[in-house]
Amino acid sequence: MRLPLVLLALALFPTALLADVSRPLTCAEALEQVAALQTLQPVYKLSGGERRFIEDANRPAEITRIQQIVTASCSSNPKLRASEQAEASRLHVALSPECAVERDRLSAMEQKNSHEPRDSLETERKLVASKCPTLDTTDRWLVQWDGRSDLPPLDN
């Protein structure tokens, strides 16, 4: 009787390993996810190219779950915590809908037939490089764009 159970367990073992392929959130990532969930805009995760929105009724429980990660992974040292919060703020901007728009704008400006002035192209490249790096959005809550852009310009 034990042999069939052992064989079944071994057969299912790779499936169990792949069931949760997401990596744990760092402190800064958890802080950013709390900020995303606390916005008034709809938030979603990408799943197979589709947007899966969280129901408003489920937000408090998800915030509580991620707050537990914050408590477990963030520093209690004020200087380190300030650094973690600053990194979370940078992540929040990079994952923002505004940055997605800026990355798309840069992509369009870089097309052969765009005829963008060189200085405009360079300004956009600097903006995207400094504020909008491409990040992995796997299993991350993303804020839906509301049509407005609050992305501050580059500091010169």
Secondary structure, DSSP 8 states (H G I E B T S, - for coil): -HHHHHHHHHHHHHHHHHHT------HHHHHHHHHHHTSSS-EEEEETTEEEE--GGGHHHHHHHHHHHHHHHS-SSHHHHHHHHHHHHHHHHHTSHHHHHHHHHHHHHTSTT----HHHHHHHHHHHHHH------TT--EE---S---------
